[in-house]
Amino acid sequence: MLGFIRQQEKKVALRLLAWQYQRQSMPLPAIAELEQQAAHLVDDAHRIARERGQNVIAIIKELVGEIRK
């Protein structure tokens, strides 16, 4: 069950990253790079959630917004 949830979180992060690239008119990196960035975001979000006790998806959205600023 936990693996399924983590995969869904990675898919959300992937979509958010792609949206952020498009929004800023930046070319999308290769899918492997985008997937790696998404996995890293999810790992960071889980770490932050453990520290702060916040929602993982909210943290993922926050991190994606910060990446391209």
C-alpha positions in Angstrom: 0.0 0.0 0.0 2.8 2.4 0.9 4.5 1.9 -2.4 1.3 2.7 -4.3 0.9 6.0 -2.4 4.5 6.9 -3.0 4.0 6.2 -6.8 0.9 8.4 -6.8 2.8 11.2 -5.1 5.6 10.9 -7.7 3.0 11.2 -10.5 1.6 14.4 -8.9 5.1 15.8 -8.5 5.9 14.9 -12.2 2.8 16.7 -13.4 3.5 19.7 -11.2 7.1 19.9 -12.5 6.0 19.7 -16.1 3.4 22.4 -15.5 6.0 24.6 -13.8 8.4 24.2 -16.8 5.6 25.0 -19.3 4.4 28.0 -17.2 7.8 29.5 -17.3 8.3 28.7 -21.0 11.2 26.5 -20.3 11.9 23.4 -22.3 11.0 20.1 -20.5 14.0 18.0 -19.6 14.2 14.4 -20.6 11.5 12.2 -18.9 14.2 10.3 -17.0 15.5 13.7 -15.5 11.9 14.8 -14.8 11.2 11.5 -13.0 14.4 11.8 -11.0 13.4 15.4 -9.9 9.9 14.2 -9.0 11.3 11.3 -6.9 13.7 13.7 -5.1 10.8 16.1 -4.4 8.7 13.4 -2.9 11.6 12.2 -0.7 12.2 15.8 0.4 8.5 16.3 1.1 8.3 13.2 3.3 11.3 14.4 5.2 9.8 17.8 5.7 6.4 16.3 6.7 8.1 14.2 9.4 9.8 17.3 10.8 6.8 19.7 10.5 3.9 17.3 10.6 2.4 18.8 7.4 0.6 17.2 4.4 3.0 15.7 1.9 1.1 16.9 -1.2 1.0 20.5 0.1 4.8 20.3 0.7 5.4 18.9 -2.8 3.4 21.8 -4.3 5.5 24.3 -2.2 8.8 22.7 -3.3 7.9 22.7 -7.0 7.0 26.4 -6.7 10.4 27.1 -5.1 12.5 25.1 -7.6 12.0 27.4 -10.6 12.1 30.8 -8.8 
